Amino acid sequence: MYRNMVSSVILVLLLVSCSTTEMGPTERTIDIGTHALHAVVSGAGVPVVVFDSGIGALSSEYARLQERLSSVTTTVAYDRAGYGSSELGPLPRDSSTEAAELMVLLERLGVAGPYILVGHSLGGLNFEVFAARYPDDVAGMVLLDPPPLSFILGEEYSELGSMASQMTDEWQGIADRGMESEDDQERAEAEFFLMLASEHREMFGASAQQAASAAYFGETPLVVVASGVPNPMFGDIAEAYQEFWAEQSEALATKSSRGEFVFAETSTHRLHEDAADLVADTILRMVESVRREQR
């Protein structure tokens, strides 16, 4: 499935030769109308690789991967509303809202597609919705452990759904208490938890329904990467749930006629860190494939 070391070196050289002059990272905060979003743009060339992070995670988690890929093509990493330097956004924070906000951000950054979407966890769910909404702008997707659809729809593992609901309530409580504080730091933290709680709530509501409506991605290249290491916080059902999650990821890959499933057996949920080489190679192969088809 993966090329040997010599082939990988050749691939990288070919990709670099296809790109334009490399540009260093540029941080920008862009007003998208309702609020401002912070983004880091680096590299040059097309297709443009766009990153979206998991729930509670900042775009800076992609810094090393972005630096690696920016020698080959344009990359964009951004913080969703309320994260990092990005301002609060309107509620509720569902995937359709966040997909629309990202498109406005990309347009106002002047970064035209086609886009290869790289989303981790909730970011992957957002990109499923983005691809369904803007199919002509998407050249491919690499989804890293996106939430298992039948779980977030409430069809399976209800006991973990109850745990998730409790977590949402705790985050909402932190937000509610902090918004009444006169301390600037506490208020800033409260604003983040306000966004976080809404995203998490909608992941099991509107966002899940929006992803379910994205029935098929046609011929858009799609790679779904699943982790193999169970999360111990899930207790006695951790192993069974991890197997279920991988099965759901494999099923998701069939939503494209060019879908591919990759199982990272020794990785935790943090695939972009534990399996960084695998993720980078997967993205590079997709970049090269898209360029080859556009020649």
DORO-748354 format. One record per residue: residue in one letter; chain; x, y, z of N, C-alpha, C in turn. Coordinates in steps of 0.02 Angstrom, whole numbers, plus 32768, in hexadecimal, padded with zeros to 4 digits. Atoms other than C-alpha are relative to their C-alpha. Layout:
  resn  chain   n.X   n.Y   n.Z  ca.X  ca.Y  ca.Z   c.X   c.Y   c.Z
     A      A     X     Y     Z     X     Y     Z     X     Y     Z
...
***
This chain:
  resn  chain   n.X   n.Y   n.Z  ca.X  ca.Y  ca.Z   c.X   c.Y   c.Z
     M      A  8029  7FC4  8000  8000  8000  8000  802B  803F  8000
     Y      A  7FD4  7FC6  7FFC  808D  8078  8028  8041  7FF1  7FDB
     R      A  7FC3  8008  8028  8125  8094  7FB9  803D  7FF7  802D
     N      A  7FC2  8006  7FDA  81D4  806A  7FF0  8022  8044  8004
     M      A  7FE0  7FC0  7FF3  824D  80F1  8027  8016  8024  7FC1
     V      A  7FE8  7FE2  803E  8297  810E  7F7A  7FC7  8020  7FDA
     S      A  803A  7FE6  8024  81EC  8124  7F2B  7FE5  803F  8022
     S      A  8019  7FC6  7FDB  81B9  819E  7FB4  802A  803E  7FF2
     V      A  7FD3  7FC8  800F  8252  820A  7F94  7FF3  801B  7FBA
     I      A  800E  7FEC  8044  822E  820B  7EDA  7FBE  8027  7FFC
     L      A  8041  7FDF  7FFF  8179  823C  7EFC  8007  8047  8019
     V      A  7FF9  7FBD  7FE4  81AB  82CF  7F69  8024  802E  7FCE
     L      A  7FDC  7FD8  8031  8227  830C  7EE4  7FD3  8015  7FC6
     L      A  802F  7FF1  8036  81A0  8302  7E5F  7FCF  8035  8015
     L      A  8030  7FD0  7FE7  8126  8362  7ECB  801F  8045  8006
     V      A  7FDF  7FC0  7FF9  81A3  83EB  7EF1  800A  8020  7FBD
     S      A  7FF5  7FE5  8042  81CA  83FE  7E39  7FC1  801C  7FE1
     C      A  8040  7FEA  801B  8110  8419  7E17  7FE7  803F  8023
     S      A  801A  7FC7  7FDA  80F9  84A2  7E99  8023  8040  7FEC
     T      A  7FE1  7FC0  800E  811C  855B  7E89  802D  8012  803B
     T      A  7FD1  7FEC  7FCD  8193  85BE  7EF6  7FE1  7FFB  8045
     E      A  801A  8009  7FBD  817E  8591  7FAC  7FFA  8042  8025
     M      A  800C  7FC5  7FD7  8137  8616  8020  7FFF  7FEC  8049
     G      A  8000  800E  7FB9  8155  861D  80DA  7FBB  800A  801E
     P      A  8042  7FFB  7FE0  80C4  8614  8156  7FEC  8048  800D
     T      A  801C  7FBE  7FF4  8055  86AE  8162  7FC2  7FF8  802C
     E      A  803A  8002  7FD4  7FDC  86C6  81F3  7FD3  803C  7FF1
     R      A  8030  7FCB  800E  7F3F  8729  81CF  7FC0  7FF5  8027
     T      A  8041  8003  7FE0  7E9E  8751  822B  7FD0  8025  7FD2
     I      A  802C  7FE7  8035  7E10  876B  81AF  7FB8  8008  8019
     D      A  8046  7FF4  7FF0  7D65  87B9  81CB  7FD6  7FDD  7FCB
     I      A  802C  8023  8030  7CE5  8744  817C  7FB9  8019  8002
     G      A  8042  7FE3  7FFD  7C51  87B3  81A3  7FE2  7FFE  8046
     T      A  801D  8007  7FBD  7C0F  876E  8247  8036  8002  8036
     H      A  7FC8  8002  7FD1  7CBA  875B  829B  8040  7FF7  7FD8
     A      A  7FBF  8007  8021  7D74  874B  8274  801E  7FBC  8011
     L      A  7FDF  8041  7FF7  7DD3  86A8  825C  804B  8007  7FF3
     H      A  7FB7  8000  8006  7E8D  868B  8271  8017  7FC5  7FD5
     A      A  7FE7  8034  802D  7EEB  8629  81EB  804B  8007  7FF5
     V      A  7FBA  8001  8013  7F9C  85F7  81BE  8003  7FE4  7FB9
     V      A  7FF9  8014  8046  7FC2  85EE  8103  804A  7FF8  7FF2
     S      A  7FB9  800D  800E  8065  85A2  80C7  8006  7FD9  7FC0
     G      A  7FF3  8024  803D  80B1  8561  8027  7FE2  8021  7FC3
     A      A  801B  7FE6  803E  807C  857A  7F73  7FEF  7FC6  7FD2
     G      A  8014  8034  8030  8028  8519  7EE7  7FBC  7FE3  8011
     V      A  8040  8022  7FF7  7F8C  84B2  7ED3  800A  7FB5  7FF5
     P      A  803A  7FEF  7FD8  7F2E  844F  7F0B  8013  801A  8045
     V      A  7FF4  7FE3  7FBE  7F1E  84AA  7FB1  7FEA  7FCE  8035
     V      A  8010  802E  7FC9  7F24  843C  804C  7FE6  802A  803A
     V      A  8021  7FDB  7FCB  7EAB  847B  80D1  7FF6  7FD2  803C
     F      A  8004  8028  7FC3  7EB0  843C  8185  7FC7  8018  802D
     D      A  8030  7FEF  7FCB  7E24  8436  8206  800C  7FCF  8039
     S      A  7FEB  8026  7FC5  7E46  83FA  82B7  7FC6  7FDE  8023
     G      A  8032  8021  7FD7  7DED  838B  8332  7FE4  802F  8034
     I      A  8020  7FD5  7FD0  7D7D  83D0  83B9  8030  8013  8039
     G      A  7FD4  7FE7  7FCB  7DDB  843C  8436  8048  800A  7FEB
     A      A  7FBA  7FFC  8016  7E7B  843A  83CD  800B  803D  7FD4
     L      A  7FEE  7FC5  8027  7ED3  84D0  8381  8022  7FEC  7FBF
     S      A  7FE0  800C  8041  7F16  84DE  82D0  804B  7FF4  8008
     S      A  7FB8  8008  7FF5  7FC6  84E3  8319  8014  7FB6  8006
     E      A  7FF0  8047  7FFE  7FBA  8425  832F  8017  7FE6  7FBD
     Y      A  7FEC  8015  8043  7FD4  841A  8274  8041  8021  7FE9
     A      A  7FC7  7FD7  8015  806F  848A  8274  8037  7FD8  7FDD
     R      A  7FCA  8028  801E  80EF  8401  8250  7FEA  7FE2  7FBD
     L      A  8019  801C  803E  8083  83AE  81CD  7FF8  8036  7FCB
     Q      A  8007  7FC9  802F  805C  8455  817D  8044  8016  7FE5
     E      A  7FBC  7FED  8016  8115  8482  8177  801A  7FCE  7FCD
     R      A  7FE8  8035  802C  813B  83DB  8125  7FDF  8004  7FBB
     L      A  8024  7FFF  803F  80B5  83EE  80A0  8008  8041  7FDA
     S      A  7FFA  7FBF  801F  80D5  84A6  807F  803A  8005  7FD0
     S      A  7FCA  8002  8031  8173  847A  8020  7FE7  7FE6  7FBD
     V      A  801C  8021  803C  8100  8427  7FA1  7FC6  8028  7FE3
     T      A  803C  7FDE  8018  8060  848D  7F97  7FE7  8032  8034
     T      A  801E  7FD1  7FD1  7FF4  8512  7FEA  7FDB  7FDA  8037
     T      A  8023  801E  7FC7  7FB4  84E5  8097  7FDD  8036  8028
     V      A  8025  7FD1  7FD6  7F32  8539  8105  7FE9  7FDA  803F
     A      A  801A  8019  7FC0  7F12  8515  81BE  7FDD  8039  8022
     Y      A  8024  7FC9  7FE1  7E91  8579  821D  7FE2  7FE9  8043
     D      A  8022  800D  7FC1  7E40  8587  82C7  7FB6  8011  7FF9
     R      A  8047  7FF3  8004  7D84  8575  82CD  7FEC  8036  8033
     A      A  8018  7FCA  7FD5  7D1B  85FA  8325  800A  7FF0  804A
     G      A  7FF4  8008  7FB8  7D4E  8611  83DB  803F  7FDC  8012
     Y      A  7FC1  8024  7FF4  7DEF  85AE  83C8  803B  8030  7FF4
     G      A  7FC3  7FD9  800B  7E9A  8600  83DA  7FF0  804A  7FFA
     S      A  800B  7FB8  800C  7E96  86B0  8390  7FC1  800F  7FD9
     S      A  803E  7FF6  8024  7DF2  8696  8335  7FC9  8018  802F
     E      A  8035  7FE3  7FD7  7D5B  86F7  8374  7FC5  7FD0  8007
     L      A  803D  8026  7FF8  7CB8  86AF  83B3  7FD6  8004  7FC1
     G      A  802D  8001  8039  7C3F  867B  832C  7FB9  7FF5  8016
     P      A  8047  8009  7FEE  7B82  866F  8326  7FF0  7FB7  8011
     L      A  8017  8042  7FEC  7B2B  85DC  8378  7FC3  7FEC  7FD7
     P      A  7FD8  8039  7FE9  7B0A  854E  835D  803C  7FF3  7FD2
     R      A  7FC3  800D  8025  7BB5  850E  8323  7FFC  7FBB  7FE0
     D      A  8005  8040  8023  7B84  8482  82AC  802E  7FFF  7FC3
     S      A  7FD0  8009  8036  7BE9  843D  821B  7FEF  802A  7FC3
     S      A  8013  7FD8  803A  7B85  8497  8195  8015  8049  8009
     T      A  7FEB  7FBB  7FF1  7BA5  853F  81E9  804B  8007  7FF9
     E      A  7FB6  7FFB  8001  7C5E  851B  81FD  801B  7FF6  7FBA
     A      A  7FEB  8009  8045  7C6E  84DF  8149  7FF6  8041  7FD9
     A      A  800E  7FC1  8023  7C1D  857F  8109  8031  8036  8015
     E      A  7FD0  7FCE  7FE8  7C8E  85EA  8177  8045  7FF4  7FE3
     L      A  7FBF  8010  801C  7D28  858F  8138  8004  8016  7FB7
     M      A  7FFF  7FEC  8047  7CF7  85AE  8082  8008  804B  7FF9
     V      A  7FF9  7FB7  8002  7CE3  8668  80A4  8048  8013  8012
     L      A  7FBC  7FF2  7FEC  7D8C  8668  80FC  8030  7FF4  7FC6
     L      A  7FD3  8010  8037  7DE3  8613  8069  7FF9  8033  7FC7
     E      A  800B  7FCE  8034  7D94  868D  7FEF  8020  8042  8012
     R      A  7FE5  7FBF  7FEB  7DC8  8725  8054  804B  7FFD  800B
     L      A  7FB6  8008  7FFF  7E77  86DF  806A  801C  8004  7FBA
     G      A  7FE9  8002  8046  7E7F  86D9  7FAC  8021  7FBE  7FEE
     V      A  7FE3  8042  800C  7EA9  861F  7FB1  7FCC  7FD7  7FDA
     A      A  8030  8024  8029  7E4D  85CF  7F20  8011  7FB6  7FFE
     G      A  7FF6  8048  8004  7E35  8514  7F0F  801F  7FEB  7FBF
     P      A  8024  8034  7FDA  7E30  848B  7EE6  8022  7FF0  8043
     Y      A  7FE9  800D  7FBC  7E41  8453  7F9B  8004  7FB5  800E
     I      A  7FFD  8042  7FE0  7E7D  83B3  7FEC  7FF3  800C  804A
     L      A  8016  7FF4  7FBC  7E25  83AE  8093  801D  7FCB  802F
     V      A  7FE2  802E  7FCF  7E83  8361  8125  7FE1  8010  8044
     G      A  8023  7FF3  7FC2  7E14  8353  81BF  8008  7FC9  8033
     H      A  7FF8  8030  7FC9  7E32  8301  8266  7FC2  8002  802C
     S      A  8038  8006  7FD2  7D9F  82C3  82CE  7FC6  802D  7FEB
     L      A  8036  7FD3  8013  7D1A  834D  82D0  8011  8025  7FC0
     G      A  7FEC  7FDF  803E  7D7E  83A3  8248  7FF0  7FD5  7FC3
     G      A  8013  802D  8036  7D61  8309  81DD  7FB5  8002  7FF2
     L      A  8049  7FFB  8008  7CA5  8313  81FC  7FEF  8041  7FDC
     N      A  800B  7FC0  8022  7CA9  83CB  81CA  800F  7FFB  7FB6
     F      A  7FEB  8004  8046  7D02  839E  812A  7FD3  7FD2  7FD6
     E      A  8033  8027  8024  7C83  8318  80FC  7FC8  802E  7FE9
     V      A  8036  7FD1  8010  7C01  83A2  8101  8019  8034  7FCE
     F      A  7FE3  7FD0  802F  7C74  841E  80A7  8001  7FE2  7FBA
     A      A  7FFA  8020  8042  7C92  83A2  8019  7FBC  7FF6  7FDF
     A      A  8044  8007  801B  7BD7  8382  8006  7FE4  8043  7FE9
     R      A  801A  7FBD  800F  7BB4  843D  8004  8024  8021  7FC6
     Y      A  7FD7  7FDF  8033  7C43  8473  7F91  8026  7FCC  7FD7
     P      A  7FDD  8037  8022  7C6A  83D9  7F26  8030  8016  7FC8
     D      A  7FD6  7FEA  8038  7CB4  843C  7E94  8042  801E  8018
     D      A  7FC3  7FE2  7FE5  7D37  8489  7F07  802E  7FCE  8022
     V      A  7FDB  8033  7FDA  7D73  83E6  7F55  8021  7FCF  7FD1
     A      A  7FDA  802F  8029  7DFD  8382  7F01  800B  7FBE  8023
     G      A  7FF5  803E  7FDB  7E0B  8300  7F8B  7FF9  800C  804A
     M      A  8006  7FFD  7FB7  7DF9  82D8  8043  802B  7FCB  8021
     V      A  7FDD  802F  7FD4  7E66  8287  80C8  7FE1  800B  8045
     L      A  8024  7FFA  7FC1  7DFD  8267  8163  8020  7FD3  8034
     L      A  7FDC  8023  7FCC  7E54  8235  8204  7FD1  7FF2  803B
     D      A  802D  8013  7FC9  7DE4  81D6  827E  7FC2  802D  8005
     P      A  803D  7FD9  7FF9  7D44  8234  8254  7FCF  7FDC  802D
     P      A  802F  8021  7FD2  7CB8  8212  82D2  7FD6  7FCB  7FDD
     P      A  8029  8034  801F  7C5D  816E  82AE  7FB8  8015  7FFC
     L      A  8041  7FE2  800D  7BB9  81A0  8260  7FC7  7FE0  8028
     S      A  8039  801F  7FDD  7B44  811F  82AE  8003  800D  804B
     F      A  7FFA  7FED  7FB9  7B89  814F  835A  7FE5  8045  800C
     I      A  8016  7FBB  7FF4  7B6E  820A  834A  7FB7  800A  7FEC
     L      A  8047  7FFE  800F  7AC2  81E7  8300  7FD7  7FE1  8039
     G      A  8022  801E  7FC6  7A99  818D  83A4  7FE7  7FBA  7FF4
     E      A  8018  8043  8012  7A82  80E3  8352  8026  7FC8  8024
     E      A  7FD7  8033  7FE0  7B0F  8085  83AB  8029  801F  8038
     Y      A  7FD6  7FEC  7FC7  7B75  808F  844D  7FE0  803B  8026
     S      A  8024  7FCB  7FDC  7AF3  80F5  84AB  8021  8011  8042
     E      A  7FE0  7FF2  7FC0  7B57  80E3  854B  8038  8034  7FF9
     L      A  7FCE  7FCD  800D  7BE3  8149  84FD  7FDF  8042  7FED
     G      A  8026  7FC3  800F  7B62  81C3  84BD  7FED  8025  803F
     S      A  8010  7FE0  7FBF  7B2E  81E3  8571  803D  8022  801D
     M      A  7FC1  7FE2  7FE9  7BE3  8203  859E  800E  8041  7FDB
     A      A  7FF5  7FC4  8029  7BEF  8280  850E  7FD1  8038  8015
     S      A  8030  7FCD  7FEB  7B51  82DA  8547  8015  8020  8042
     Q      A  7FE8  7FE5  7FC0  7B98  82EC  85F6  803B  8030  7FF5
     M      A  7FC7  7FD5  800F  7C38  8335  85AD  7FE8  8043  7FE4
     T      A  801C  7FC2  801C  7BD3  83B3  8548  7FE4  802C  8037
     D      A  801E  7FDA  7FC9  7B74  83E7  85E5  8036  8020  802C
     E      A  7FC9  7FE5  7FD8  7C17  83FE  8645  801F  803D  7FDE
     W      A  7FE3  7FC8  8025  7C5F  846D  85BD  7FD1  803C  7FFE
     Q      A  8031  7FC9  8000  7BBF  84D2  85B4  7FFE  8022  8044
     G      A  7FFF  7FE4  7FBC  7BC4  84E9  8671  803C  802D  800A
     I      A  7FC4  7FD5  7FFB  7C76  852C  8668  7FF5  8041  7FDB
     A      A  800D  7FC4  8028  7C3F  85A4  85E0  7FCF  802F  8024
     D      A  8033  7FD7  7FDF  7BA6  85E0  863F  801C  8024  803D
     R      A  7FE3  7FE2  7FC4  7C06  85FE  86E0  8034  8035  7FED
     G      A  7FCA  7FD3  8012  7C98  8651  868A  7FE7  8040  7FDF
     M      A  8019  7FC5  8023  7C2F  86C8  8621  7FE8  8035  8032
     E      A  8016  7FD1  7FCD  7BF3  8717  86C4  803B  801D  8028
     S      A  7FC5  7FEA  7FDB  7CA5  8731  8703  8017  8046  7FEA
     E      A  7FE2  7FBF  8010  7CF9  87DC  870A  8049  7FF8  7FED
     D      A  7FBA  800D  8012  7DA3  878A  86EB  8006  7FF4  7FB5
     D      A  7FF9  8005  8049  7DDB  879F  8636  8016  7FBA  7FEA
     Q      A  7FE7  8042  8012  7E37  86F8  8633  7FC8  7FCC  8005
     E      A  8037  802F  7FF7  7DA1  869A  8677  7FCB  8008  7FCA
     R      A  8031  7FF3  8035  7D2F  86ED  85F9  8019  7FE4  7FBD
     A      A  7FE4  801A  803F  7DA5  86BF  856A  7FFA  7FB4  7FFE
     E      A  8007  8048  7FFD  7DA5  860A  85A4  7FB7  7FEC  7FF7
     A      A  8047  800E  8005  7CE8  860F  85B3  7FE9  8004  7FB7
     E      A  8013  7FF8  8046  7CD8  864A  84FE  8015  7FC2  7FD8
     F      A  7FE9  803C  8022  7D40  85B7  84C4  7FD3  7FC5  8010
     F      A  802B  8038  7FED  7CD7  853B  8527  7FB9  8007  7FE5
     L      A  8041  7FF4  801F  7C39  858B  84E2  7FFE  7FE3  7FBA
     M      A  7FFB  801A  8044  7C71  8561  8432  8008  7FB4  8001
     L      A  7FF2  8048  7FFA  7CB1  84B6  8468  7FC1  7FD9  800F
     A      A  803D  8023  7FED  7C0E  8484  84BB  7FCF  7FFD  7FC7
     S      A  802F  7FFF  8038  7BA8  84B8  8425  8017  7FD0  7FC9
     E      A  7FE6  802F  8032  7C18  8459  83AB  7FF2  7FB7  8014
     H      A  8008  8044  7FE8  7C0F  83BD  8416  7FB6  7FEC  8000
     R      A  8048  800D  7FFF  7B53  83C9  842C  7FE7  7FF3  7FB8
     E      A  8018  8006  8046  7B37  83E1  8370  801E  7FC3  7FDD
     M      A  7FE2  803C  801E  7BAD  8351  8347  7FD0  7FC5  8006
     F      A  8030  8035  7FF5  7B27  82E0  838F  7FB9  8015  7FEA
     G      A  8040  7FE7  8016  7A9B  8346  8341  8002  8013  7FB7
     A      A  8003  7FE6  8045  7A9A  83B4  82A6  803C  7FE9  7FD6
     S      A  7FC4  8013  8027  7B4D  838C  8271  7FFC  7FB7  7FEA
     A      A  8007  8046  8012  7B2B  82D1  8275  7FCE  7FF7  7FC8
     Q      A  8032  8004  8034  7A8F  82E8  820C  801A  801C  7FBD
     Q      A  7FE3  7FE3  803D  7AED  8356  8190  8030  7FD0  7FDF
     A      A  7FD1  8031  801B  7B75  82D2  817C  7FDA  7FC5  7FE2
     A      A  8028  8038  8019  7AF2  824A  8166  7FE1  8011  7FBD
     S      A  801E  7FEB  803F  7AA5  82B0  80D9  8031  8000  7FC6
     A      A  7FCC  8003  8034  7B4C  82AE  807C  8006  7FB7  7FEA
     A      A  8006  8047  800F  7B1D  8209  802D  803B  7FE4  7FD8
     Y      A  7FCD  801B  802C  7BA7  81F9  7FAA  802C  8039  7FE7
     F      A  7FD0  7FCD  8017  7C44  8258  7F75  8016  7FF5  7FB9
     G      A  7FF0  800B  8047  7C48  8216  7EC3  8047  7FE6  7FF6
     E      A  7FBC  8015  8010  7CF8  8208  7E7C  8035  8028  8025
     T      A  7FD0  7FD9  7FD9  7D48  827F  7EFA  802E  7FD1  8027
     P      A  7FD2  802C  7FDA  7DE5  8228  7F3E  7FF5  8009  804B
     L      A  800E  8000  7FB9  7DC9  81FA  7FF3  802A  7FCB  8022
     V      A  7FDB  8030  7FD7  7E3E  81A9  8071  7FE9  800B  8048
     V      A  8014  7FFD  7FB9  7DFC  8181  811F  8032  7FD7  8028
     V      A  7FCD  8021  7FD6  7E83  8158  819F  7FE3  7FF4  8045
     A      A  801A  8012  7FBE  7E50  80FC  823D  8038  7FEB  802F
     S      A  7FCF  8013  7FCE  7EB3  80E7  82DD  7FEE  7FBC  801E
     G      A  800C  8043  7FE5  7EC7  803E  8332  8007  7FF9  804B
     V      A  7FF5  8005  7FB8  7EF0  8066  83E7  7FC2  8018  8026
     P      A  803C  7FED  7FDC  7E56  8067  8459  800D  8037  8033
     N      A  7FFC  7FCB  7FCE  7E34  80FB  84CB  7FEC  7FE2  8044
     P      A  800F  8020  7FC0  7E3F  80BC  8580  7FC7  8021  8026
     M      A  8037  7FDE  7FDB  7DBF  813D  85BB  7FBC  7FDF  7FF1
     F      A  803E  8022  8011  7D3A  80D0  8567  7FF8  7FBE  8025
     G      A  8007  8039  7FD3  7D5A  8045  85E5  7FFC  7FBC  7FDD
     D      A  8004  8045  8018  7D25  7F92  85C2  7FEC  7FFA  7FB7
     I      A  8017  8005  8046  7CDA  7FBA  8518  8031  8022  7FD0
     A      A  7FD1  7FD9  8029  7D73  8019  84D9  8016  7FDA  7FC1
     E      A  7FE8  8026  803A  7DB3  7F8D  8467  7FC9  7FF5  7FCD
     A      A  8038  800B  802E  7D09  7F65  841E  7FED  8040  7FDD
     Y      A  8011  7FC1  801F  7CE6  801C  8401  8033  8014  7FCC
     Q      A  7FCB  7FEE  8030  7D8E  8034  83AA  7FF7  7FD8  7FBF
     E      A  800D  8029  803B  7D66  7FA4  8334  7FC4  801B  7FD9
     F      A  803C  7FE3  801E  7CBB  7FEF  8313  8012  8040  7FDB
     W      A  7FEC  7FC0  801E  7D09  809A  82F0  8025  7FF3  7FBE
     A      A  7FDB  8010  803D  7D81  804D  8271  7FD1  7FE7  7FCA
     E      A  8030  8019  8030  7CF1  7FF2  821D  7FD7  8039  7FE2
     Q      A  8026  7FC6  8018  7C90  8095  8211  802B  802A  7FD0
     S      A  7FD2  7FDB  802B  7D29  80E9  81C4  8007  7FDD  7FBD
     E      A  7FFA  8026  803E  7D3A  805E  8145  7FC1  8008  7FD6
     A      A  803F  7FF7  8024  7C82  8071  8118  7FFD  8046  7FE1
     L      A  7FFF  7FBC  801A  7C99  812D  8103  8028  8005  7FBF
     A      A  7FD6  7FFF  803C  7D22  810E  8082  7FDB  7FEA  7FC2
     T      A  8026  8018  803A  7CA2  80B8  8013  7FD1  8035  7FE5
     K      A  8029  7FCA  801A  7C46  815E  7FFE  801E  8021  7FC2
     S      A  7FE1  7FE8  803D  7CBF  8183  7F71  8014  7FC3  7FD6
     S      A  7FEA  8036  802C  7CE1  8117  7ED9  804C  7FFA  8000
     R      A  7FB7  8001  7FFA  7D97  8143  7EFA  8014  8003  8049
     G      A  7FF2  8001  7FB8  7D91  8125  7FB4  8034  7FCC  8014
     E      A  7FCB  802D  7FE7  7E1E  80D3  8016  7FFE  8002  804C
     F      A  7FFE  8005  7FB7  7E24  8097  80CA  8046  7FEC  8015
     V      A  7FBD  800D  7FE5  7EC8  8099  812C  7FF9  7FF5  804B
     F      A  8004  8010  7FB9  7EDA  8048  81D6  8044  8009  8020
     A      A  7FC1  7FF3  7FDC  7F62  808F  8248  7FFC  7FDC  8043
     E      A  800B  802D  7FC7  7F66  7FFF  82C3  8021  8017  8040
     T      A  7FDB  7FEE  7FC3  7FE6  8048  833C  7FF6  8049  8014
     S      A  800B  7FB9  7FF1  7FA2  80FA  8340  7FC4  8009  802E
     T      A  803A  7FEA  7FDA  7F30  814C  83BF  7FD7  802E  7FD2
     H      A  802B  7FD2  8026  7EA9  81C6  8389  8028  803A  7FE3
     R      A  7FD7  7FC8  8018  7F32  8249  8371  802B  7FEA  7FC5
     L      A  7FDF  801D  803C  7F5D  8206  82C4  8034  8030  7FE2
     H      A  7FD3  7FCF  801F  7FB0  82A7  8288  8042  8005  8026
     E      A  7FC2  8001  7FD9  8032  8290  8312  801D  7FBA  8002
     D      A  7FE7  8045  7FF9  803F  81D3  832D  8013  7FE1  7FBD
     A      A  7FF4  801D  8042  803A  81AA  8273  800F  8038  7FCE
     A      A  7FF3  7FC5  8029  8080  824C  822C  801B  7FEF  7FBB
     D      A  7FE3  8012  8042  80E5  81F8  81A1  7FCA  7FE2  7FD3
     L      A  8036  801E  8027  8050  8191  8169  7FD0  8035  7FE6
     V      A  802F  7FCB  8013  7FDE  822A  8168  801F  802C  7FCA
     A      A  7FDE  7FD5  8031  805E  8295  810B  8005  7FDD  7FBC
     D      A  7FFA  8025  803E  807C  820E  8089  7FBD  7FFA  7FDC
     T      A  8043  8005  801C  7FC1  81F8  806F  7FEC  8041  7FDD
     I      A  8011  7FBE  801D  7FA9  82B3  8051  802B  800D  7FC2
     L      A  7FD3  7FF5  8039  8041  82BC  7FDE  7FEB  7FD8  7FC3
     R      A  8017  802A  8038  8001  822C  7F75  7FC2  801E  7FE0
     M      A  803D  7FE2  801B  7F5A  8284  7F63  8011  8040  7FD9
     V      A  7FEB  7FC4  8024  7FAC  8329  7F32  801C  7FEE  7FBC
     E      A  7FE1  8016  803F  8013  82D0  7EAD  7FCC  7FE5  7FD0
     S      A  8035  801C  8029  7F7A  8273  7E6D  7FD5  8036  7FE1
     V      A  8029  7FC9  8019  7F14  8312  7E5D  8025  8027  7FCB
     R      A  7FD8  7FDB  8031  7FA1  836B  7E01  8006  7FD9  7FBF
     R      A  7FF9  802A  803C  7FB8  82D9  7D8B  7FC0  8002  7FD6
     E      A  8040  7FFF  8024  7EFF  82DC  7D5D  7FF2  8044  7FE1
     Q      A  800D  7FBC  801A  7F02  8399  7D3F  802F  8012  7FC7
     R      A  7FD0  7FEF  8036  7F93  8393  7CC3  7FDF  7FF6  7FBC
***
